[in-house]
Amino acid sequence: MTNAAATELLLSLVRTPSPSGDEAAAAAVLAEWSTAHGLEPEVDDTAVRIVIEGERPGPTLLMASHLDTVPSGDGWSVPPTAGVVKDGRLTARGAVDAKASVSAMAAAAAELAAAGGPAAGRLVVLATYSEETRDTSMPMALDRLGDPPDAAVVGEPTSLQPCIAQRGQLLLELHWSGDQVHAGWAAGRQPPPVNAINRAAQDLTALEALVFERSHPLLGSVAVTPTQLEAGVARNVTPPSCWAMLDIRTTPSYEHDEVVAMIRDRVSARIEVYSDRLVPAETPAGSKLLPAVMAARPAGTPFASPTCSDWVFLRHVDAIKLGPGDSRQSHTIDEWIELAEVRNATQIYTGIAREYLK
């Protein structure tokens, strides 16, 4: 296996558009490359799956990432699916998030297989679909593995630093009701009409004073941010309703149900949970995977990430998040990655597998 294997695959993948829900062509590219490099990939409606069996029984190490990307958008300086390389830097949609991780994981599997496989256990590589949407195939792909893995590396851009905790995301809709009357008569009406905007303002101001006393050692406090607000039917009519969205970035210090209860106690609004599936995750105390990661990446500095990933579906597993590329490049115009970092990622993933499955 040459150092060029991962970058060769990455170039093929970024030149094959795979917006969420349309990953079949990219899955075929990955499967064809894997077969050509001595692997036996399986492709179904949840993932491309590669399994490398060890010489003797042992634990299962999962390396998981995703093939789908967000839409390219406008304003690129180069065609987003052309895979333009200049001065060792690849610019393309999905280069960072997360085809670089997929490519390096597949190349690591090929390198391990060419050397006879791991000493014990098995390595499983999963490249899933629709991770960027609410329809991620990861849960079904994990179900089809049978027994859960003993440990997992989630391939997302971390600049090859080991992420040992990530925030969750809880989305709440807040609804307020009011009285619809002519604004000219509102001041003299008795009793005064209920103004839905005023009720919203009072509640949102109250939330600014909400304190989450349990602070996570790496992620800090839960963060509550109003991100959308809608109200009013006309400029001269008191609003009969108001709606707001709260984006709440959670930590492992609180269950989502606890956070919802705390919000309900402080507002008059009717609350609907829009999404609570993206729960926070962290590497467990006494992790057996983290020492293997640090052995393969001795210069690594464990950190906590503000972004969510499919780690949420592996939160009960000994897991970390680690991959090539800067997370701040994800979803951006002119998304780019240094190809040298992708090659380095291949060696790190290979080292993790050898160390954990020894």
N, C-alpha and C positions, 0 to 999 in steps of 0.2 A: 504494500500500500504506500503510495507516494503522498507527499504533503499536498499535492495538487488535487487529490481526489475530492476533498470536500468542496473546494472552490469550483471544480468542474461541475459538480452536482448543483451547487448554488446558482451558477450561471444558467444552467438548464431550467431550474425551477423558477427563477425570477423572470425568465423569458417566456414562461407559460402562465398566463394570467389565471388567478384562482381566487376571485372574490368569494366571500362567504356564500355557500350554497352551490358553488360551481367549481369544485375541486377535482373533478374526475380526471381532467387532462394532467394536472400536476401529480395526482396519485399515480397515474400511468408512468409518468417520467421517473418518479422515485422508484417504482417497482422495477422498471426496465433497468435503471442504473444499478439497483441492488442485485438483480439477477446476474448482470454482467460482472459484478464484483464478488461473485461466489456466495451470495446470500439467497435465502428462499422466502421472499416476501409473500404475505397474504394480504389481499385487498378486498375489503367489503364496504358496506355503506356507512361504517363508522370510522375507519382508519386504514392506513397502511401499517401492517404489523410485521415486525422482524423479530425472530426468536433465535438466540444462540444458546445452546445447551452446554453445560459444563461437563467436566470429566467425571464428577461425582455429585451426589445430591448436596443441596445447599439452598441458600436464600434466593429470592427473585429480586433483581434490581430492575426497576422500570426507568427508562428515559423517555420522556413524553414532551412533544411539542405539537404545533399545528401547521397545516398547509394553507389555510385560508388567509386572506388579507382584507383590509378595509379597501373601499374604492380608491382609485388613484387620485381623483380630483384634478383640478386645473392648476396651471401656473408653473409647471415643471420646466426646468432648463434643458432637460433631455427627455426623450420618450420614456415614460415610467416603466415600460416592460421591454425596453431594448437591452437592458443589462450593460450599460455603458461603464467601462473600467478606464480610469485615468489615474496615473501615478499610484497604482495599487489600491485605489478606492473604488468600490462598486456603488453606483447610484441606481436604485430601482425600488419599486414598490415591493414590500415584503423582504427586502434585503436584511433588515434588522428584525422585523416582527412578522414571522419568526423563522423564515426559511434558512437563515444562517444556522440556527440551532438544529433544525431538521437535518440539514446537510452534514453538520459536524457529528451529530449522533449517528447517522447512517454510516458515515465514514469510519467512526470509531467501532461500530459493529463489524464492519468489513475487516478492519485491521485486527480485531480480536478473533474473528473467525479464521482469518488467514494464519493466525498463530496457533490454531488448534482449539480456540474457545477459552472460556474462563476455567479456572481450576475447579470451581465448585458452583453449584446453583445454575442460574440462567440469567441472561440479559434479554430484556424485552424492550424494543424500540417501538413507540407508537407515534404516528403522525396523523393527528385527528383533523376533523372538519368543523367549520362554523364556530370556532372559538370566539371570534369577534362579535358574535350575536348571542341572543338568548337561547339559541338552538344548538349549542355546542354538542358534538357527538361524544365527548369524553365520558360521560356516565355510562352510555351503552358500550363504548369500547372497553371500559374497565370491567363491566359485567361479563363480557365475552372472554375475558382472560381467565375467568373462573375464580380461583382464590386470589385475594388481594395481594399485591406485591409487598415484600418486606421493607423495601425502601424505594424512593423515587427521586429522580432529578427532573425538575420541570424546566424545559428549555425556553427561556424568555430572556430578552436582553438585560444583562446585569453588568456589562463590561468585564465579564469573567470573574466577578467577585461573588462569593457565596451569599445569597440572600437567605436569612434564617427566620424572617417574619415578614408578613405582608398584611396590609390593611384589607378589610372587607368593605363592601358598599351596601348600604341599606337605603332604599328609595321610598319616601313616604309622600303621599298626596294629602294635602290639608284643604278642607272645604269649609267655607263660612257662608252662612245665609244672612240675608238682610231684607229690608222692606223696600219695595220699588215704588217711589213717589216722585212727583215733580220736584226738582231741586229748588225751585222758587218758593215752594210751600214747606220745605223741610224744616226751616229754622223755627217756624211758629207752630209746628204741629205738636200736639200733646196726646199721648206721650211722644217724644221724639222718635223718628223712624230709626230702626237699626241699620247702621251703615256697614255693609260687609267689608269694605276696605278698612274702616276704622278697627273692626274686630281683628282683621288680619294683622294690621300694624301693631296692635297691642300684643297679640300672641307672638309675633316674630320678634318684637322687642324683648318680651319675656324670655324667649329662648336664648337670647344673647347672654343672659345671666345664668344659664344652666351650667352646672359644674359636674363633671364626671370625676369623682374622687379617686377612682382606681386608675392610675397612670401606668401604661405599659413601659417596661424599662427601655425598649428600643423605639417603639412607635409613639410614645407619649399618650395624649388624651384623645378620646373620641372627638371628631370634628363635625359640627352640624352647619351646613351651608345652604341657605335658600338659593335656588338656582333659576326658578321660573315663577312668575306671578301674572295672573290674568284676572281682570275684573271689568265691570261696567258694560252697559248696553248703549249708552248715549251720553253726550257731554252734559245734558241737562236733566239727568235721571239718577236718583240715588241707586247704587248698585245692589241688585238682589242677590248676588253671589260673588264670591272671590275664591280663587284657586291658587295654590302654591305647591311647588315641588321642593322637598328637602333632600339634598344629597348628603348622606351621613357616612363618613369614613370611619369604620369601626376598628377596634383592636381586639386581640384575644382576651383582654381583661373584662369584656362584657359580652354576654349573649345578645343576639339581636332582639329577642323578646324583652329583655331587660330595658334596652334602649327605647323600644316602642312604648313600654309602660311609663318610662320617665317622661317622654314627650307628651303622652296623654294626660299625665298629671298636671301639666303646666299650661295647656292650651284649651281653649273652648272649641276649637275646630273639630269637625268630624275627620277622623284619620283613616285612610286606606293604605295598606301596604302594597306598593307598586312592585317592589322586588326586594326579596331578602335572601336570595340564593347565594350571593357572593359573600360568604362568611370569611372572617379573617383566619389566617393560618400561621403556624410557627413550627419550627423544628423542635422536636421534643427534647427535654432535658435527658441527658444520657444517650443521645443519638449515637448509633454505631456508624451512620453514614457520614456525619460531619468529619470525624477523624480521617476517613478515607478521602474525602474531598480535600482536606487540608494537606494530606500527604501528596495528592496529585497537584495541588495548587498552593505550595507553601508560602507564596507571597500574597495569598488571598486575605482579605479583611472582611469578616462577616458583617453584614449590615441589614437594615430593615427597609422594605420597599413600600412606597405609598400606592402602588398600582396593584390591581387585581389580576388574577390569572386562573388557569385551570387547576392550580394548586388547591383551590377550594374543594375539589372532589377527591383530594388525597390528604385532607387535613388530619385524618386519623392514622396516617402512615408516617414513618420516619422519612421526612422529605426536606429538600432544599430547592431553591430556584437559582439557576445558574445558566448563563448563555452569553454568546458574543454579541457585541453591539451596545450602544448607549440607548437606554430606554427613552431618553428625550427625543430620539430620532423616530420613534414609533409614530406612525400615522401622519408624518409630516410630508410636506412637499420636498422633493429632492432628498428623500430618505437615503442614507448612505452607510456603508460599513467598510472598514479596512479589511482586505482579504487576508492579511497576515493574522488578524485576530481570529478569523474563521479556522485557519490552519492550527493555530494555537489551541482553539477550543477542541478540535479533534483529539489532540494529544492529551488534553485534560480529561475529557470524557473517557478516553481509553484508560488513562491512569486510574480514574475513579472506579471503573468496572473491574480492573485487575486487582485493585486494593480491596474493594468490598467483597469480591467473589473469589478470594484466595483460599 
